[in-house]
Amino acid sequence: MRKKRFINKVVWITGASSGIGEACAYLFAKEGASLILTGRSAEALSRVGDKCKSLAASCEILPYNLSNLDQIHALVDDAFACFGKIDVIFNNAGISQRALAGDTLFSVDRMIMDVNYFAPVLISKHALPKLIVQGGGTIAVTTSISGKFGFPLRSAYSASKHALYGFFETLHAEYFDNNIRVVFICPGRVKTNISFNALKNDGQQHALLDDGQADGISAEKAAQKIVNAIYKQKAEVLVGAKELLMVYIKRLFPGLTRKLIRKIKPT
């Protein structure tokens, strides 16, 4: 039997009601962690929480819409109050986009930045003193290969993911001696509902599962890589299939990458 690697550890996951967050919650539960689950839907979180409990995990749910930045400090306080500590904060919640940059309302740009960037920044800022007092902790952050290069119809989404690297790489450097570790989770195509929930130029739901998303790896397979990376406190883990080659092409051949991206058929 495999050793349970997260016994006596508390893991807080945002975006836990579906997709990568849900799959990771079940795997953390199997690995012995106590869980705090956050997402917009209390009903969906209750379903995920009940399954985690069926896997013998202690579990608390904290429904919250991360576009509301004003009360994030209270959300963090509530999360730490659940079990008295948090060992892993998995900033996983996010929202994508399907619209041209020039057509997208600024209010939509701002909402995407609020959920994808400012919310995890605020969570981490409020949590940091508590993590330091308890002796350290791990902050995992879901970015994207779209945080490595621009991608058609993803201007605000890509910007938000680029910004996460800048902030959290700096935080890692500044607080390394306080035993704070940052793990970047960088997915490519994972079969989740992220494209279905993506925002169009006016903020309406895209409501379609993109072909690329449909052909992506399963959330369960992604979760195995993610939970392992968090346990090992890896600097970054790329999660996906052949599309991850673009990350290496960009690194070695940036000019070629720009040409390839221009040829991508927007979906």
N, C-alpha and C positions, 0 to 999 in steps of 0.2 A: 504493500500500500504506500502511495506517495505521501511524503511528509507534508503536513499542513503548515505552510510557511508564514501564515498571518495570524496565528493564535495569539491572543492578547493584544492584537493590533486593532485600531479603529480607523476605518476608511470612510471618508465622506466623498460621495460622487454627485456632481451636478449633471443634469441631463440624463438622469438615471431611469427614466420611464420607458425608454425604447432604445433600439440600436446598440451602439457600442457601450453606452453606459449601462444598459440593462444586462447585456451579456457579461460585462465585467463584474457587475454586482453578483451574479450567480456564481461566477468563478471565485471571487473573493470569499463568498459565503462558504463554498466548498473547501476553501483553504483556511477556514477558521476565523476569519475576520468578523468583528462587529461592524455593522453598517449604518451609515446615515445617508438617506437617499433624498435628493432634491430634484424637482422638476415642476413644470407648470400644472400638470394634472394630478390632483389628489387621488382620483380614482385609479389612474394608471400606476401611480406610485404604490398605492395599496396592493394592487395586483402583484407588482414586483416584490414588494416587501413581504407579502404572504409566502411567495415562493422561496425567498431567502430564509424565512423562518422555517419553512418545511425542510430546508437543508441544514437545520440546526444552528442558524446564525441569529444572534441578537440583532434587531433591526429597528430603526426609527425613521419616520418619514417627515420631511420638512418641505411641503409644497411652497413654491415661490416662483414668481416671474422675474427673471434676472434683468429684464428691461427696466425694472423699478430700482434704480440705483440708490435711492434715498434711504432705504431701510436695510441695506446689505450689512451694515454694522450689527444690526439686531439679529439678522439671520446667522451671522458668524457666532454671535454670543449664544444663540439657541443651539447651534450645532455643537459647540464645545460643552454645553450644559448636558447634552444627551448622555455622554459617557464619561465626562470629566476630562477628556483629552481627545486629540485627533492625531494619528500618526501619519496618515496619508490624506492629502486634499487633492482630489482628482477634478480639476477644472475642465470638464468635458462638454458642458452645454454649449451649443452654438446654433447659428442660423445662417443658411446660405442664400444665394442670390442668383437670379436668372434674368438679367437685364443689361442693356448697354449703359456704359458709364454716363453718357450725355443725356440719356432718357430717364435715369433714375432720380426720383425726388430726393432732395437732401435729407428729408425726414427719414427716408428709408436707409440712406447711408448711415445716418446717425443711429438708428435702431440697431443695425447690424454691428456697428462699432460698440454700442452700449453692451449688447449681449455677449459678443465675442471677445472684446478687449477690455472695456472698462469694468465689467462685472468681475472677471477673474482677477484683475488688478486690485479692485477694492476688496474682494474676498481675501486675497493674499496680504494686503496691507493691514487689514484688521486682524488677521490670524497670526501674523508674524510675531508680535510680542508674546502671544500665548505659546507659540511653538518654541520660541527661544527659552522661555521660562521652564517649559517641560523638558528641555534638553535637546530639542531639534525635531525635525520631521521632514517629510517628502512632499513636495508640491509637483504634481503631474499636470501637464497642460496639453490639451488637444489642439494641435496646430493643423497643418494640411500641406500637401505638396504645393497647393496654391499659395502657401506662405513662402515658397522658395522662388516662385516666378509668377508673373501675371498670367491670367487665363481669361479668355473671352467670356463675357457676361458675369464676371465675378469681381468687379473692380473693388467694391467695398469689402466683400468677403476676403479677397486676397490681401487687401490692405490691413484688415484686422488681424489676419494670421501672420503677416510680416511683423506687425507691431508687437505681437506676443513674444517673438524671438528677441527683439530688442530689450523689452522690459525684463523678461525672466532670465535671460542670460546675464544681465546686469545684477539682478537680485541674487542669482546663484553666486556670482563673484563676490558680492559685498558681504553675504552672510554665510559663506562656506565655513568659516571658522566657528560659527554658531551651530554647526551641524545641520544646516538647512541645505537640502539637496533638491535640484530641479530636474525633472524628467520630461523631455519633449516627446509627445506622441504625435507622429506625423503620418496620418492616413492618406492613401491614395483613394482607390475606388473600393468602398466597402458597401455591401448590400444592406442599406438602411433606408429610412424614410427622409433623409436629409434633403434630397432633391424635391420630394413631394411637398415638404414644408418650406422650401425656399421662397424668397420674396421676389415678386415681379417689380417692375419699375414704380408702380403706384402703391406697393405694399401688400397687394393681394397675393394669396398663396399660389405658387406655381402649379401645385396639384397634379404633377406628373412624375412618374418614376423614369428618370433618364436611362437610356440604353446602357450607358457606361456604368451607371450605378447598379442596374439590374444584373450586369455581368461581373460585378465586383466579388471579392471574397466575402464569406459569411461573417457576420458580426461575432459569431462564436470563435472562428479561427483568428479573427483580429484580437479578441479578448485574450486568447492564450499568449500571444506575443506581447500584448500590453501589460498584463499582470506580471509576466516574467520580467519584463523590463523594469517595472516599478520595484519589484522585489530586489532586483540586482542594482537598482539605482543607476541605470544606464543614462548617459547624457541625452540620447535620442534613440528612438526606434521608428524605422520606416515600416508601414503596415500596408500591404497591398500586393500587387502582382507586377506585370510587365510595365505598367505605367510609371513605376518607381524609377525606371531607367532615365526618365526625364530629369530627375534630380542630379544624376551623375553627368548627364549631357550638359546641363546648365553649368555645373561646376567646371567642366573641362572645356566646353565649347559654347560660351555665352552668346556669341554671334549667331551660331547655328540654331541655338534655342529660340532666339527671337524670330528667326525665319520660320521655324517649325510651328511656333505658337500662332503666327499670322495665318498659317494654312489650316489651323484647326477649325472644323465646322462647328459653330456655336450651337449648343443644345441646352 
